[in-house]
């Protein structure tokens, strides 16, 4: 690993809102019991999948584009220190200021200090996964600064005192009636006769946000891409709220994960085809905003870029796991995942839900802090097929599961699973032991006489039969069948 401009060789693991309050299995059981949630998720993900399939099918060289995106990301990760240093030089040369943040605490302190220096007590925000990752809104609130989300779905989540459950559509778990009730309850000055018609809901949000746009002196954004060659930042969005935040306030602060850099301007040609089709199912984003430093008389007078590590160099150090940093946050993997569709994003307990969250969050924090997430998958491979930059998420999941098992093996007291695996290994190491085990298994035929399967076993084996049946052992082993067959053939 190389050193990033005075940063440690491998920065500390990530902190912020990356750790779940409870393991995925426990949270998933609660989500599965919510019928309304499952209906909302099922309808939304089916709709997005259908739109994506239609626009992807129009592109004859889609697979070549995917491979190009994969290659650009791999090349960038291999030269990340060089690209970041070049990005810093170009941003500074064009009137911007660059700050380096090792973790969430440092990034939050930098942003809060910058806002306080302007004298402002509120900011408007462009939707940003990086700022959610570090808990920026909460940190600003603790420092006396109000942060207003301007993306419609993020606004719904914020007003509902809720948490996002999807990378692209944070309020995917809410239906129109629920959104109307949130607006009536939380939005100042809203029409008491507001209906759940989408147009009426959008108009109410627009009127509420317009006052914020026209009075805010500071805006905070993330970035979809940063071009090292020119120092250009890019934000793509569908509502126009991002454009308002990026152009109206006097001061713009962008918090960006260090993996978002790309080497050259021409690299955007690939990603601006891949991203909209994979995320919103559109041929292009309605709003693609690009800015380079500060331009007198046009846009913000001050621009600050906060480059966030928060565990990313630790991920980069893992040769097998670093491809998770290729992610362009399109959410295509969430929309095809059968696990996500049934549990939603809250069950993952992390800012990054779904398949990509199951491999990214554990790596950012250290696997043991999110040990259950790599198991939140059936390994069906749909996520890899959908990923526009060909991240092999199933292989990463298996890699992280192996890391978790290796960590648990270091414990002084082995787990019941470890004991069981060790016992199985000992039995299968010798043919005589295996034959003896086969004979003992016949005792299980007594337990499954009624339905020809075993549906209940005493602890600790009850952990298996609590959620699935155990096949009743056969009356004859394969060895016995083979021996009898050979005897019949000989006679």
Secondary structure in CASP SS format (residue, H / E / C, confidence):
PFRMAT SS
TARGET T0000
AUTHOR 0000-0000-0000
METHOD secondary structure of the structure
MODEL  1
X C 1.00
X C 1.00
X C 1.00
X C 1.00
X C 1.00
X C 1.00
X C 1.00
X C 1.00
X C 1.00
X C 1.00
X C 1.00
X C 1.00
X C 1.00
X C 1.00
X C 1.00
X C 1.00
X C 1.00
X C 1.00
X C 1.00
X C 1.00
X C 1.00
X C 1.00
X C 1.00
X H 1.00
X H 1.00
X H 1.00
X H 1.00
X H 1.00
X H 1.00
X H 1.00
X H 1.00
X H 1.00
X C 1.00
X C 1.00
X H 1.00
X H 1.00
X H 1.00
X H 1.00
X H 1.00
X H 1.00
X H 1.00
X H 1.00
X H 1.00
X H 1.00
X H 1.00
X H 1.00
X H 1.00
X H 1.00
X H 1.00
X H 1.00
X H 1.00
X H 1.00
X H 1.00
X H 1.00
X H 1.00
X H 1.00
X C 1.00
X C 1.00
X C 1.00
X C 1.00
X C 1.00
X H 1.00
X H 1.00
X H 1.00
X H 1.00
X H 1.00
X H 1.00
X H 1.00
X H 1.00
X H 1.00
X H 1.00
X H 1.00
X H 1.00
X H 1.00
X H 1.00
X H 1.00
X H 1.00
X H 1.00
X C 1.00
X H 1.00
X H 1.00
X H 1.00
X H 1.00
X H 1.00
X H 1.00
X H 1.00
X H 1.00
X H 1.00
X H 1.00
X H 1.00
X H 1.00
X H 1.00
X H 1.00
X C 1.00
X C 1.00
X C 1.00
X E 1.00
X E 1.00
X E 1.00
X E 1.00
X E 1.00
X C 1.00
X C 1.00
X H 1.00
X H 1.00
X H 1.00
X H 1.00
X H 1.00
X H 1.00
X H 1.00
X H 1.00
X H 1.00
X H 1.00
X H 1.00
X H 1.00
X H 1.00
X H 1.00
X H 1.00
X C 1.00
X C 1.00
X C 1.00
X E 1.00
X E 1.00
X E 1.00
X E 1.00
X C 1.00
X C 1.00
X C 1.00
X H 1.00
X H 1.00
X H 1.00
X H 1.00
X H 1.00
X H 1.00
X C 1.00
X H 1.00
X H 1.00
X H 1.00
X H 1.00
X H 1.00
X H 1.00
X H 1.00
X C 1.00
X C 1.00
X C 1.00
X E 1.00
X E 1.00
X E 1.00
X E 1.00
X C 1.00
X C 1.00
X H 1.00
X H 1.00
X H 1.00
X H 1.00
X H 1.00
X H 1.00
X H 1.00
X H 1.00
X C 1.00
X C 1.00
X C 1.00
X C 1.00
X C 1.00
X C 1.00
X C 1.00
X C 1.00
X C 1.00
X C 1.00
X C 1.00
X C 1.00
X C 1.00
X C 1.00
X C 1.00
X C 1.00
X H 1.00
X H 1.00
X H 1.00
X H 1.00
X H 1.00
X H 1.00
X H 1.00
X H 1.00
X H 1.00
X H 1.00
X H 1.00
X C 1.00
X C 1.00
X C 1.00
X C 1.00
X C 1.00
X C 1.00
X C 1.00
X C 1.00
X C 1.00
X C 1.00
X C 1.00
X H 1.00
X H 1.00
X H 1.00
X H 1.00
X H 1.00
X H 1.00
X H 1.00
X H 1.00
X H 1.00
X H 1.00
X H 1.00
X H 1.00
X H 1.00
X H 1.00
X H 1.00
X H 1.00
X H 1.00
X H 1.00
X C 1.00
X C 1.00
X E 1.00
X E 1.00
X E 1.00
X E 1.00
X C 1.00
X C 1.00
X C 1.00
X E 1.00
X E 1.00
X E 1.00
X C 1.00
X C 1.00
X C 1.00
X C 1.00
X E 1.00
X E 1.00
X E 1.00
X E 1.00
X E 1.00
X E 1.00
X C 1.00
X C 1.00
X C 1.00
X H 1.00
X H 1.00
X H 1.00
X H 1.00
X H 1.00
X H 1.00
X H 1.00
X C 1.00
X C 1.00
X C 1.00
X E 1.00
X E 1.00
X E 1.00
X E 1.00
X E 1.00
X E 1.00
X E 1.00
X H 1.00
X H 1.00
X H 1.00
X E 1.00
X E 1.00
X C 1.00
X C 1.00
X C 1.00
X C 1.00
X H 1.00
X H 1.00
X H 1.00
X H 1.00
X H 1.00
X H 1.00
X H 1.00
X H 1.00
X H 1.00
X H 1.00
X H 1.00
X H 1.00
X H 1.00
X C 1.00
X C 1.00
X C 1.00
X C 1.00
X C 1.00
X C 1.00
X C 1.00
X E 1.00
X E 1.00
X E 1.00
X E 1.00
X E 1.00
X E 1.00
X C 1.00
X C 1.00
X E 1.00
X C 1.00
X C 1.00
X E 1.00
X C 1.00
X C 1.00
X C 1.00
X E 1.00
X E 1.00
X E 1.00
X E 1.00
X E 1.00
X E 1.00
X E 1.00
X C 1.00
X C 1.00
X C 1.00
X H 1.00
X H 1.00
X H 1.00
X H 1.00
X H 1.00
X C 1.00
X C 1.00
X C 1.00
X C 1.00
X C 1.00
X H 1.00
X H 1.00
X H 1.00
X H 1.00
X H 1.00
X C 1.00
X C 1.00
X C 1.00
X C 1.00
X C 1.00
X H 1.00
X H 1.00
X H 1.00
X H 1.00
X H 1.00
X C 1.00
X H 1.00
X H 1.00
X H 1.00
X H 1.00
X H 1.00
X H 1.00
X C 1.00
X C 1.00
X H 1.00
X H 1.00
X H 1.00
X C 1.00
X C 1.00
X C 1.00
X C 1.00
X C 1.00
X H 1.00
X H 1.00
X H 1.00
X H 1.00
X H 1.00
X H 1.00
X H 1.00
X H 1.00
X H 1.00
X H 1.00
X H 1.00
X H 1.00
X C 1.00
X H 1.00
X H 1.00
X H 1.00
X H 1.00
X C 1.00
X C 1.00
X H 1.00
X H 1.00
X H 1.00
X C 1.00
X C 1.00
X C 1.00
X C 1.00
X C 1.00
X C 1.00
X H 1.00
X H 1.00
X H 1.00
X H 1.00
X H 1.00
X C 1.00
X C 1.00
X C 1.00
X C 1.00
X C 1.00
X C 1.00
X H 1.00
X H 1.00
X H 1.00
X H 1.00
X H 1.00
X H 1.00
X H 1.00
X H 1.00
X H 1.00
X H 1.00
X H 1.00
X H 1.00
X H 1.00
X H 1.00
X H 1.00
X H 1.00
X H 1.00
X C 1.00
X C 1.00
X C 1.00
X C 1.00
X C 1.00
X C 1.00
X H 1.00
X H 1.00
X H 1.00
X H 1.00
X H 1.00
X H 1.00
X H 1.00
X H 1.00
X H 1.00
X H 1.00
X H 1.00
X H 1.00
X H 1.00
X C 1.00
X C 1.00
X H 1.00
X H 1.00
X H 1.00
X H 1.00
X H 1.00
X H 1.00
X H 1.00
X H 1.00
X H 1.00
X H 1.00
X H 1.00
X C 1.00
X C 1.00
X H 1.00
X H 1.00
X H 1.00
X H 1.00
X C 1.00
X C 1.00
X C 1.00
X C 1.00
X C 1.00
X E 1.00
X E 1.00
X C 1.00
X C 1.00
X C 1.00
X C 1.00
X C 1.00
X C 1.00
X C 1.00
X H 1.00
X H 1.00
X H 1.00
X H 1.00
X C 1.00
X C 1.00
X C 1.00
X C 1.00
X E 1.00
X E 1.00
X C 1.00
X C 1.00
X C 1.00
X C 1.00
X C 1.00
X C 1.00
X H 1.00
X H 1.00
X H 1.00
X H 1.00
X H 1.00
X H 1.00
X H 1.00
X H 1.00
X H 1.00
X H 1.00
X H 1.00
X H 1.00
X H 1.00
X C 1.00
END
